[in-house]
Amino acid sequence: MSTTPAPARRRSAARTLLRLWPYVRPVRARWFTAAAVAVVASCTGLVIPLVLKWMVDGPVAARDPAGVWLGALYLLLIGLAEAVLFGVRRWLVARPLAGVEAGMRADLYRRLQRLPVAFHDRWPSGQLLSRGTGDLMLVRMFLAFPLTFLLVNGVTILAGVGIMLAQDWVLGLVVLGPAVPLMWVCVVVEQRYAHACRRAQDQVGDLTTLVEESVLGIRVVKGFGRHRSQARAFRRTALMLRDTEIGKARLLAVIWAVIVILPEVAIGASLVLGVLRVADGSLSAGTLVAFLSTALALRWPVESIGFLLAMCQEAATATERYFEVLDEALEDAADAAYAKDTAHAADAADAPGDAVPGSGGRGLRFEGVGFRHTDAAPGTRPVLDGVDLHIRRGESMALVGATGSGKTTLTALVPRLHDATSGRITLDGVDITALPREELRARVAVAFEEPTLFSASVAENVLMGAGKDAGRDVLERALAVAHADFAYALPEGPDTRVGEQGLSLSGGQRQRLALARAVAGRPEFLVLDDPLSALDVHTEAAVEAALRRVLADTTALIVAHRPSTVLLADRVALLSGGRIAAVGTHHELLRTNAEYAHLMSGGPREATGEPEERR
């Protein structure tokens, strides 16, 4: 079963493909020119039967060798002209349509960067990769070939039918006889083929996801000896895709058989009737030759309808899948407006009901903050429920709680990786929802417990947290704070590429680089999610010593599990049951709060004998 989120009700293929027009519009002149050239080339081929008629009824009937050679020359020139025109068509569309594909891929990537974290939590990465690669290739192929030749072949068929009717309308009606059943078969098969295309492309995304997970998790797969089970899972998914593709082939076989058989029968019938009429003198041999040559010239345009319609359906499905991502709501509609008009932020901040600087105290404040996942079952307890906490300007606050208490979720609300479902969060009295996310994230830096590094150099990974013009001094300072001097010992120093996800480094090294990235830009607010968990005791002590100097000038929220990390903070907040249960210094909470003492020491909750502070 596909892991793709369920698509909306499918539109018709034509309406879906019309959504590509904004991308095609910039190159419409070249595309229309190419289509016109192809139409001329195709119609040029229809002149050949007329030349044959002239040759048969003229030079051949008159036994004139010179006339036959002249007719042969005409046919050669027509063939050369047709070949040159089709070559020009290909030249006209190749470069601009490659640009259309590149532009669509760039738009998809930009959209993925701006979509909320909840979207990426919901969508498998393989499905997104297949949309940005295979699906866009199908769209480019559609614009380059089927779209053009549906027009070209349509015009060619109409012109050819006109020529045949002009030659002899009786034979023309015989050839046109299969048109109605042919159209009916195309309509019936088209719907089934559309569903098969969607299923196949979703299964390609599932297969891509499986391969990606197996490659990224190769250490786990090998460590637990699960390569056989992974191979079986891959085989099952691949066989499902194979069966779907075979189903598509069966549908194409049906439509291809009908498209080939019916016209052949009609041509055969017209041949028999035409010969009889030539025999009784009611039809000239040249006219019959021209008629049959025109009918045979139309075989390719008619027979190509099958696979052209199939390619159109695949392109329509690919377009639908592409726009499913582009139609997803961005993190905040106000952000899009801010990108066009930066004055929007000031208007939003001054709107009624929004806080203004100085109205709620400086620092980071949570006021009745609640959070529930959008896919949570009705009636389930929210992750956070009425969190009230104030971290004063320049103060560092440690956040402590049992596993699953919502600490990471709370820290993710500050840079708006998720949005609180109730209450509000303010920075220096300004509601963070009144700030454009770009501005908010420039003021707030985050270091996650699970560090993510990119396939780039150490310097590029660290300076991602600083401004565009950050220099070597910023890098050196950040590495010093995170005690990441190991970077200078790498083969090319800080310019060494660390590989995909930084897996060439140890867990502690990756965590230190993530911390260096967080402090590189000297942020006003710092959110650290257990940033020292992978470090040994001695390295942790060195990092803490450097980090204390950074925290002296920064407002910080630090998720902590160990007393050594807690001691970095000025105060400690205990998160329990989705609420802040207690706030105080480390030593105060050890004396007065049994739950906190239990978390810090691992001893029984009643060990202190002191009453637990109420939530």
Long-range contacts (C-beta under 8 A, 24 or more apart in sequence): 2-199, 2-202, 2-203, 2-205, 2-206, 3-124, 3-127, 3-205, 3-206, 3-209, 4-123, 4-124, 4-127, 4-202, 4-205, 4-206, 5-122, 5-123, 5-324, 7-198, 7-320, 7-321, 7-324, 8-324, 10-194, 10-198, 10-320, 11-320, 13-190, 13-194, 13-312, 13-313, 13-316, 16-316, 16-319, 16-320, 16-323, 17-142, 17-147, 17-312, 17-315, 17-316, 17-319, 19-319, 19-323, 20-139, 20-143, 20-319, 23-100, 23-103, 23-104, 24-100, 24-143, 26-96, 27-96, 27-97, 27-99, 27-100, 30-92, 30-93, 30-96, 31-92, 31-93, 31-96, 31-97, 31-143, 31-148, 33-92, 34-88, 34-89, 34-92, 34-93, 34-148, 35-89, 35-148, 35-151, 35-152, 37-85, 37-86, 37-88, 37-89, 37-92, 38-85, 38-86, 38-89, 38-148, 38-149, 38-151, 38-152, 39-151, 39-152, 39-155, 39-156, 40-85, 41-81, 41-82, 41-85, 41-86, 41-89, 42-82, 42-152, 42-153, 42-155, 42-156, 42-301, 43-155, 43-156, 43-159, 44-78, 44-81, 44-82, 44-85, 45-78, 45-82, 45-156, 45-297, 46-156, 46-159, 46-160, 46-163, 46-294, 46-297, 47-78, 48-75, 48-78, 48-79, 48-293, 48-297, 49-163, 49-289, 49-290, 49-291, 49-293, 49-294, 49-297, 50-163, 50-290, 51-75, 51-78, 52-286, 52-289, 52-290, 52-293, 53-167, 53-286, 53-287, 53-289, 53-290, 54-286, 55-286, 56-285, 56-286, 56-289, 56-290, 57-284, 57-285, 57-286, 57-287, 58-286, 61-285, 61-286, 89-148, 93-143, 93-144, 93-148, 94-144, 97-140, 97-143, 97-144, 98-140, 100-140, 100-143, 101-136, 101-137, 101-139, 101-140, 104-136, 104-139, 104-322, 105-132, 105-136, 107-326, 108-132, 108-136, 108-322, 108-325, 108-326, 111-325, 111-326, 111-328, 112-325, 114-330, 114-331, 114-335, 115-325, 115-328, 115-330, 115-331, 116-329, 116-330, 116-331, 116-417, 116-418, 116-419, 117-412, 117-417, 117-418, 118-374, 118-418, 119-328, 122-375, 124-205, 124-206, 124-209, 125-209, 125-212, 126-205, 126-206, 126-207, 126-208, 126-209, 126-210, 126-211, 126-212, 126-213, 127-202, 127-205, 127-206, 127-208, 127-209, 128-205, 128-325, 129-205, 129-208, 129-212, 130-201, 130-204, 130-205, 130-208, 131-205, 131-318, 131-321, 131-322, 131-324, 131-325, 134-201, 134-204, 134-318, 135-201, 135-318, 135-319, 135-321, 135-322, 136-318, 136-322, 138-311, 138-314, 138-315, 138-318, 139-315, 139-318, 139-319, 139-322, 141-311, 141-315, 142-311, 142-312, 142-314, 142-315, 142-318, 145-311, 146-308, 146-311, 146-312, 146-315, 147-312, 149-304, 149-308, 150-308, 150-312, 152-301, 153-301, 153-302, 153-304, 153-305, 153-308, 156-298, 156-301, 157-298, 157-301, 157-302, 160-294, 160-295, 160-297, 160-298, 160-301, 161-298, 163-290, 163-294, 164-291, 164-294, 164-295, 167-287, 167-290, 167-291, 167-294, 168-274, 168-277, 168-283, 168-287, 168-291, 170-273, 171-270, 171-273, 171-274, 171-291, 172-291, 174-266, 174-269, 174-270, 174-273, 175-263, 175-266, 175-267, 175-270, 175-295, 176-266, 177-266, 178-262, 178-263, 178-265, 178-266, 181-258, 181-262, 182-258, 182-259, 182-262, 182-263, 185-254, 185-255, 185-258, 185-259, 186-255, 186-305, 186-306, 186-309, 189-251, 189-254, 189-255, 190-309, 190-313, 192-251, 193-248, 193-251, 193-252, 193-309, 193-310, 193-313, 194-313, 194-316, 194-317, 196-244, 196-247, 196-248, 196-251, 197-248, 197-313, 197-314, 197-316, 197-317, 198-317, 198-320, 198-321, 199-244, 200-241, 200-244, 200-245, 200-248, 201-314, 201-317, 201-318, 201-321, 202-321, 203-237, 203-240, 203-241, 203-244, 204-241, 206-237, 207-234, 207-237, 207-238, 207-241, 210-234, 210-237, 216-500, 216-501, 219-503, 248-310, 252-306, 252-307, 252-310, 255-306, 255-309, 255-310, 256-303, 256-306, 256-307, 259-302, 259-303, 259-305, 259-306, 260-303, 263-298, 263-299, 263-302, 263-303, 267-292, 267-295, 267-296, 267-299, 270-295, 331-416, 331-437, 332-416, 332-433, 332-436, 332-437, 334-436, 335-436, 335-437, 335-438, 338-436, 338-438, 342-436, 344-436, 345-434, 345-435, 345-436, 345-439, 348-434, 349-430, 349-431, 349-434, 349-435, 351-434, 354-430, 354-431, 354-434, 355-424, 355-426, 355-429, 355-430, 355-431, 355-434, 356-429, 356-430, 357-428, 357-429, 357-430, 358-428, 358-429, 359-429, 360-426, 360-429, 361-390, 361-392, 361-429, 362-392, 362-393, 362-428, 362-429, 363-390, 363-391, 363-392, 363-393, 363-394, 363-395, 363-427, 363-428, 363-555, 364-390, 364-391, 364-414, 364-425, 364-426, 364-427, 364-525, 364-555, 364-557, 365-389, 365-390, 365-391, 365-425, 365-426, 365-429, 366-390, 366-410, 366-423, 366-425, 366-580, 367-423, 367-424, 367-425, 367-426, 368-422, 368-423, 368-424, 369-410, 369-413, 369-420, 369-422, 369-423, 369-424, 369-425, 370-420, 370-421, 370-422, 370-423, 370-578, 371-406, 371-409, 371-410, 371-413, 371-418, 371-420, 371-421, 371-422, 372-421, 381-578, 382-421, 382-578, 383-409, 383-578, 384-409, 384-410, 384-413, 384-420, 384-578, 384-579, 385-577, 385-578, 385-579, 386-422, 386-423, 386-578, 386-579, 387-423, 387-575, 387-578, 387-579, 387-580, 388-580, 389-573, 389-580, 389-583, 391-555, 391-556, 391-557, 392-555, 393-428, 393-555, 394-552, 394-553, 394-554, 394-555, 395-555, 395-556, 395-570, 395-571, 396-551, 396-554, 396-555, 396-556, 396-557, 396-558, 396-568, 396-569, 396-570, 396-571, 397-556, 397-557, 397-558, 397-569, 397-570, 397-571, 397-572, 397-573, 398-558, 398-559, 398-560, 398-565, 398-566, 398-568, 398-569, 398-571, 398-572, 398-573, 398-586, 399-557, 399-558, 399-559, 399-560, 399-572, 399-573, 399-575, 400-560, 400-561, 400-566, 400-572, 400-573, 400-574, 400-575, 400-596, 400-599, 400-600, 401-574, 401-575, 401-576, 401-599, 402-576, 402-599, 405-575, 405-576, 405-577, 405-578, 406-575, 406-578, 407-529, 407-559, 407-575, 408-449, 408-529, 408-559, 410-575, 411-446, 411-527, 411-529, 411-557, 411-559, 414-444, 414-446, 414-525, 414-527, 414-557, 415-440, 415-441, 415-444, 415-446, 415-527, 416-440, 416-441, 427-524, 427-525, 442-521, 442-523, 443-523, 443-524, 443-525, 444-523, 444-524, 444-525, 444-526, 444-527, 445-517, 445-518, 445-519, 445-521, 445-523, 445-525, 445-526, 445-527, 446-518, 446-526, 446-527, 446-528, 446-529, 447-514, 447-515, 447-517, 447-518, 447-526, 447-527, 447-528, 447-529, 447-531, 448-514, 448-529, 449-529, 449-530, 449-531, 449-533, 449-559, 451-502, 451-507, 451-510, 451-511, 451-513, 451-514, 452-501, 452-502, 452-514, 453-498, 453-501, 453-502, 453-505, 453-510, 453-513, 453-514, 454-501, 454-502, 455-497, 455-498, 455-499, 455-500, 455-501, 456-497, 456-498, 457-492, 457-494, 457-495, 457-496, 457-497, 457-498, 458-487, 458-490, 458-493, 458-494, 458-495, 458-496, 458-498, 458-513, 459-494, 459-495, 461-498, 461-502, 461-513, 461-517, 462-494, 462-513, 462-516, 462-517, 462-520, 463-517, 463-520, 464-517, 464-520, 465-516, 465-517, 465-518, 465-519, 465-520, 465-521, 466-520, 466-521, 467-521, 470-520, 470-521, 474-520, 474-521, 475-520, 477-520, 478-516, 478-517, 478-519, 478-520, 479-516, 480-546, 481-515, 481-516, 481-519, 481-543, 481-546, 481-547, 481-549, 481-550, 482-512, 482-513, 482-515, 482-516, 482-519, 482-543, 482-546, 483-512, 483-539, 483-542, 483-543, 483-546, 484-509, 484-512, 484-513, 484-515, 484-516, 486-512, 487-513, 506-534, 507-534, 508-534, 508-535, 508-536, 508-539, 510-534, 511-535, 512-539, 512-543, 515-543, 515-547, 519-547, 519-550, 522-553, 522-554, 523-554, 524-554, 524-555, 525-554, 525-555, 525-556, 525-557, 526-550, 526-551, 526-554, 526-555, 526-556, 526-557, 527-556, 527-557, 527-558, 528-556, 528-557, 528-558, 528-559, 529-559, 530-559, 530-560, 530-561, 530-565, 531-558, 531-565, 532-562, 532-564, 532-565, 533-561, 533-562, 540-564, 544-568, 561-599, 563-600, 566-600, 572-596, 574-599, 576-615, 577-615, 579-615, 580-615, 581-612, 581-613, 581-614, 581-615, 582-612, 582-613, 582-615
